[in-house]
Amino acid sequence: MKSFYEVIQWVNAGAFLGLALLTLRLWVKRRDKPSFWMAVTFADLGVLTVIGRVIQVVNGDRDLPLIATKFIVAVLLLFPYFLFRVANSFTPASKTAQRLAAVLTVAVVVWTFLLPTFPSQGEARSGTFELFVIGILIQWTALSAVVAFKFWVGGRGQPPVARARMRLLAAAAAILSLALVISGAAPGDRPLGVDVGVSLLTLVVVTIFYLAFAPPGPLRAAWRRPAEEGLRRAVIDLMGAVTDQAVVDG
């Protein structure tokens, strides 16, 4: 199972880097606020994931210097805030919600650098670190819940393709939050199966993000089909009504 876990980790790293490049291309093409924040969001996660993989290969089982670990964790904790900014660019939140999102993020980032130590892989967590994990769960799940709601609401009243893409983004945000909760709730010396499950959930999230940002032609056609069928039936009904009236008039 360990080899399978390593493969999934590399697949996720490559997929997140691909998402970073895809969203960067979207921003270069559109130059609007949503695409800018999407590029920032996935650049943060994509580059960090690849760096983490490379460090693991080079460093092996040895612990990183504490300051390097803190920096990586702090950058990772910016991801839910950046994703919040993506959702906010589609459906603006209240000023209070925006301030709260910023305060929560600043709090966990500062808390990261104040921690005296980080447990090694497989090592039991201290009480101080458990409180830190709870703080991360609060920040990440709160922002993810707002993001999922904003994306879902933002799809209302949109054309079929835009609505489906927004709802895929909502689903991805919700599943990513679930993966974090599972990982955070598990003990430090958790079985490898938990990490494999979280990695597979993350792969599902990446796939959903890809479908939202660059849906293939057949999927777009499937999203349009109900609306096109409704329009076709409306035209047929209208033509029937016009024909009936012509017969009556005749």
N, C-alpha and C positions, 0 to 999 in steps of 0.2 A: 504493500500500500504506500510505502514511503516514496517509491519511484513514481507511482501514479500521482501522488501529491506534488512532487517536484515538477512533473510535466504540466499539471494544471496551473501551477504557479507561474511557469514560463509562458504558458498560453495566455494567462490573464495579463501578464506584464506586456506582452506583445500587443494584445487587444487594446489595452488602455493607451499604449503609445500610438496605435493606429487611430484611436478616437481623438487623441490630442492633435494628430496631423489632419484628420478630417475636419474637426471644428476650426482649426487654424485656417484651413482652406476656405471654409464657409465665411469666416470673418474677413479674409482678404477679398472675397467676392462681394460680400454684402456691405461691410463696413457699418453695421448698425449695432445698437447696444446689446440685444440678445446674443448675437453671434460673438461679440467681443467677450462677454462673460462666459459663454460656452467655451471659447478658446482658452481663457484663463483657467476655468474650472478643470478641464481635462488635461491641460498642460501641467497643472499642479499634480494631478494624480498619475498621469502617464509617465512623466519624467521621474517622479518619486518612486513609482513601482519598479521601473527599470533599474534605477540606481540601487534600490534595495536588493534586487536580484543579483546585480553585479557584485555588490558588497558581500553578499552571502557566499558567492563563489570564491571571491578573493580572500575573504576573512575566515571562511569555514565556520567552525563552531565557536571561535573566539568572540568575546564580547567587544562591541565597538567602544571607543572612548565615550564617557557619559555625555559630554557636550554634543557629540555627533548624534547620539541616540535622541537627545532632547530636541535637536534641530529638526531631525526627520519627523518625529512625532508632531512637533509644532506645525510644520508645513502641512502634514496630513490633516490636522485639525482645521485648516483653512478651507478644506474641500466643501463641507456642508454649507459654510457661509457663502462661498462662491456660487454654489448651486442655488442657494437662496436668492442671490443677486440675479441669476438667470431667470428664475420664476418671477422675481419682482419686476424685471424688465418687460414681462408680458402682462402681468396683472399686479400693479403696484400695491404694496402693503401699506398699512398705516405708518405714520412716523414713529409711533410707539413700538410697533412690531419691528421696524427696521433698527431702532436703537437697541431693543432687547436682543436681537440677533447679533449685533455687533458686540454688545456687552458680554453675552455668553461666550462668544468666540475669543474675545480678548482675555476673559477670565481663565478659560482652560489653557490657552497658550501661555499666559504668565504662570499659571499653576505648573505647567510642564517644566519650566525652567527653575521653579522653586523646589521641585522634588529632590530629596537628597540622593536617591538612587533608583534604578530600574531593576526589576528582577530578571535574572538570566532565563533563557528558554528552558521551560520545564520546571523552573523553581517556583515554590509557593509564594503567593503575594503577601506582602505585609498589609496591616490594617490601613496605613497611610496610602498605600498604592491602591487598595480596594476603593477608598473614598475618591481617589483620582479617576478610577475607571467609572464609578457612578457619575461623576461630574461630566465625563466624556459622553456617557450614554444619555444624560439629560440634554446636553448641548446638541448632540447629533440627531437624536430622535425628535426633539422639539423642532429643530429646523427642517428635518426631513418631512415631518407631518405637515408643516406649513407649505413646504415645497410641493408635496404630493397634492394637497388641496388646491393650491394656486394653479398647478398645471391642469388639474381636472376641471376646475371652474373655467380656466382660460380656454378650454376646448368648446365650451357651450356657445352655440350660435355660429360656430365656424363651419366652413365647408367640410365635407366628409374626411378628406385626407388630412387637413390641418387638425381637425378634432381627434382623429385616431392617433396622430403623432403626439399631440399634447397628452393624451391619456396613456400612451406608452411611457412618456417621460414620468408621469405620475406613478405608474406601476414600478418603474425602475427605482425611483426614489424610495418608495415604500419597501421594496424587497431589499435594497441596500441597507436600509435602517434595520430590517429584520436580521440580516446577516451580522451586523455590528452587535445587536443585542445578544444573539446566540454566542458570538465570540467573547463579548464582555462578561456575560453571565457565567461562562464556563470557568472552572478553576485554572490556575496557572499550570498545573501538572495534568491538564486534561488529556484524554486519549487522542491519538492522531486522527481518528475518525471524525471528530468534531471539526478539526481544521480542514479536512478534506471536504466535509459538508459545506462549510463556510466558503471555501474556494469555488465549489461548484455553484453555489448561490451567486457568488460574485460573477462567475462566467455567464450565468443567466442574465444578470443585470447588464453586463457589457453587451450581450447580444441584443437586449431590448433597446439599449441606447443606440446601437447601430441601426436597428430597424426604424427608430424614431428620426434619426438624423439623415439617413440615406436609405429609405425604403425601396426595395426592388420594384420593378415595373409591375409584375403580377400582383404584388401586395397592394400597390396603389390602385390597380384595376379592381381588386376585390373590395377595397374600401369605397370606391366610387359606384360600384354596381347597384346597391340599393337605391341610391339617389337617382341614378340614370334610369333604373327600372320604374321608379315612381314618376319620373318625368315622362317616360314613354307612355305609361298608362294614362297620365293626365292628357297627353296629346291625343291619344286614341279616343278618350272620353269626349274631349272637345270636338274632335272631328265627327264623332257620332252625333253629338248634339247639333252641330252645324248641319249635318246631312239630314237629320230628322226635321229640323226647322225648314230646310229647303223643300223637303217632301210636302210638309204642311202648307208652305207658301205656294207650292206649285198647284 
